[in-house]
Amino acid sequence: MIKLSRLSAEQIQKILDEAMDFSKGKISKAKDEIYVANLFFEDSTRTKLSFEVAEKKLGLHVVDFEVEKSSLNKGETLLDTIKTLEAIGIEVAVIRHSKTRFYDELKDAKLSIVNAGDGIGYHPTQAVLDALTIIQEFGNVDGLKVGIVGDVKHSRVANSTSGLLRRLGAKVHFSGPEFWFDEAMLINGTFHPMDELVKEVDALIMLRIQNERHQEKIKIKSDEYLKKYGLTKEREKKMKPNAIIMHPAPINRGVEIDDALVECDRSRIFKQMQNGVFARMAILKATLEERGYSFS
């Protein structure tokens, strides 16, 4: 499995360059017959569908895998499921799972694993599409200030995107409810009140409240959350003239972001969704090339 943290700067740049080329219309098709399966143990719209589109654009054969109808519901382990996929000729399994680091139990797998999101761990393909979106806007990431706002503690997007952007030279800062931050983040200067942060950043990434991952439910009314921690129309007016708004989605309109700002001129939210296809094409291609396959 390709892990962004283990890739060199040159390898990361190659993936970003490839994604950029795909965004400009580059066509690349697998020269071999390659089968891919998508295993989504959590609900997904953008990630699942963009992977399917990416796979088909690369000329891969997508195998329909329905988790709710599989033998996993009869007690089969995830590892045995993966071994079954290997046996019938699957080369790549794209997996989203609620368990953080689910891939640790798949170390004996011979097929390639692409992480489509693991619990509160990481979401590497989201990080690549976020970086691609920022590069399209500013030409590079180095030296930019990026704000990530919201339920950072439970966000795999925050983990992956902040890590990749820092490696690319960005200065990343956070904001949101303080009870969703660890003590180190609060005292080491990376946390800032929302009203201060919006004035400084070049890109502002808003996050959804991860209610499904909270062990203890903290109830905050939607309008109260927006007023205290979200991106209101008043805060948007304080942003730099060329600053952009991003969000990994799904979006809770009127909670973390005012409804009127989702499609405003600053918003690159739907651009991110479009870039999801190109980023995932680049990652799948790199994964398969690592296995010895070639593309036109």
N, C-alpha and C positions, 0 to 999 in steps of 0.2 A: 504494500500500500504506500502510495506517495504521501509523505507528510511534509507540509510546507516548512516546518521547523528544521527538517533534515536536508532540505534542498539548499544548494548553494545560491548565491545571489545571481549567478549566471543562469542557473536552471529556472529560477523564478522569473527572471527577465525574459527568458525564452518562451515560457508559458504566456506571459503577458503580451509579448510581441505577437505570438500566434493568435491569441484571442483578439488583439487589435486587428490583425489581418482578416480574421473571420468577420469582424464587425464591418469591414470595408468591402466584403463580398467575396473573399477568397473561398474557393471550393476545393475540398480535399476528400477523397474517397479511399476507403480501405481496399487494398489490392487482393485481400483474402476474404474468405467467408468467416465472419467472426460473430459469435453469439454473446449477447449481453442480457443480464437479468436485473431488474430493479426490485429490491425488497424494501418496502416502506412499512415500518411498524408503527409509524405515527402519521397522522393526517398531514397532507401536503398538497398544495396546488402548484405554486411556482417551481419549486425544486423538482418535483416529480415530472411535471410536464416538460420543463425545459431540458431535463436529462433525456427524455424520450425524443424530443425534437432534435437535440444535439446528436444523439445516437443515430437517428435516421439520416440526418444531414451528412454524417460521416460514412453512410452506407453500411452500418452495422445492423445485424438482425436482432430485434428486441423480442425477448421471450416474456410472455405475460405471466407474471408471478403474483398470485393473489394470496397474501399472508393469511387472511381470514379463512381461506379454504385449503390451506396447506397442512401437512402432517405435523407442523409445529404445534397445532392445536390438539394433537394426539400425544404430545409429550416428547416429540423429536427435538433434539438440541439444535441450536443454530449451527454448530460445527457440522453435525451430520447432514443438515440441509445443504450447507455449502459443499460438503463432499459429494452429495448427490448431484448438485449442479456441475461439479467438476467431471463426474463420471459420464454425464450425458453431453459434455462438450461445451459448457459455458466457459468463456475466457475471463469475463469481468462481471463482478456482482457489485451493483451500486446499492448501498445500504444506509437507511436512516433508522435509528433505534433510540428508544427512550433511555437505554442504559448507557451511562457515560463509559467510554473506552470499551465498548462492546467488542471491538476488534482484537482485544487482548486474548480472547478465547479462540481466535481464528488464526493463530500463529502458524499452525500446521497446514493451512490452506495453500493450495498450489495455484489457484486462480487469483486474479488481482481483485483487491477490495478497494472501492472508492467510497470514502466517507461522505455521506450526504447529510450528516448531522448526528452527533451522539450526545444525548442527554444535555447536560450543562457543560459539556466538554468543548467540542470544536465543530466548526462548519467551514472547512477550508475552501470549498468552491464559492461560497458567499464572499469570503475574503478576497478572492481573485476578481470576482465581478465588481466588488466595491472599489478595489484598486483601479480596475479598468475604467470605471465610470469617472473617477477622480482624474485619471490621466487624460481621458478624452476632454475633460473640462479645462485642466490647467497645464497640460503638457507633461507634467511629472508629479511626483509625490513629495520629493525631497524639499524640506523646508516649510511645508504647509502645516497649518494648525488644524487639527481635526477634533471635533467634539463628539463624544458618544454619550447619549443621554437616556436614562431610564433604568430598567431592571437589570443592571449590569451583572449583579451577583449570579443570576440564573441564566445568563445569555451566552450561548455558544457563539453567536455572531460577534459579540463584544470581544470574546477571547481570541477568535481567529483574526478578525479584521484589525483589531488593535495591534496584534503581534506582527502581522504582515506589513501594515502601514509604517510601524516603527522601523522595521528592517529596511524599508524603502526610504527612510529618512524623515518621516513626518513626526510632528510632535502631537501626541494624542492626550487629550484631557477628557474628564468624565464629569457628569452631573446627574442628578436624580435624587430620589429619596435616600437619605443617609443610612436608613436601616437595610438597604440593599447593597451596601458596600462594606468591604472588610476594613479593619482598622488601619492597615498599612496604606491602603489607597487614600484614606481620609487624611493621613498625616504626611504623606510624602509629596504633596503638592500637585497630584494629578486630579484631585477633585475640586470643582469650582461651583459656586451657586449659579443657577441657570441664567439669571439676569446679567451676570458678568461674562459667562461663557459665550453667549450669543454674539457679543460685540467683537470677540477676538478671532473666531474660527473662520476658516475658508470653506470647510464642509461640516455640516451638522448632521449626524446620524442619529435619528430617533429610534428607540426600541419599544417593542410591545411589552406590556406587563405579562410575565410568564406565570399566569395563575395556576396552570396545570403542574408546575414544578415547585410550588410553595408548600412546604410541610405545614406551616402555620399560615392560615389565611389572614391577610391584613386587608381589611376592607377600607377602601378609599372611594368616595363617590367620583364619578367621571369628571364632573365639572370642577371638583376640588382638586383632583390630580392635574388637570390641564392648567388650572390657575397657578398651582404651586410649582409644578415640575415640567409641564408640557410646553410645546411651542405654540404660543398664542399669536394672534395677529399683531399685538403690540410688541412682542419680543421679536417677531420677524422684521419689523421696521427698524430695529436696532442693529441688524446684521450688516456686515460689510456689503458694499454694492454688488460685488461679484460672487458673494458666498452662495453655496448651494445647499439644498435640503435633500437628505437621503433617508431611506427607511427600508429594512429588509422585508417588511410585510410578513404576515397580514397586518393591515392597518386598522387600528381602532379609532375611527374618526371621532373627533371630539373628546378623546381621552389623552393620548400622548401628543396629538397634533390637531390643531383646529381644522375642521372640515374644509374650509375655504383655502387652506394652504396645500392640500394634497396635490392639486393640479395647478398651482400657481407657477409663475415664470421661473422662480428659483428651484422648483421641484425637479428632481431627477429620479423620482421613485419608479416611474414606469420605464425610464431609460435603464435603470438597474435590472428590471425584469427582462428587458430585451437583451442586455449584456449577459444575463445568466446563461443563455444558449451558447454564446460565443466562448465564455469562460469555461463552460463544461465541455464544449467541443475540444478546446485546447488541452484540458486536463485528461480527457479520455484518450486523445491522440498521444499525449506524452506517456500515459500508462501503457498503451498498446505497443508503442515504439520500444518501450523498455522491455517488453516481452518478445521483441524481435519482428513485429509486424511492420509493414511499410504502407505508405499512403501515396496516392498520386498527387 
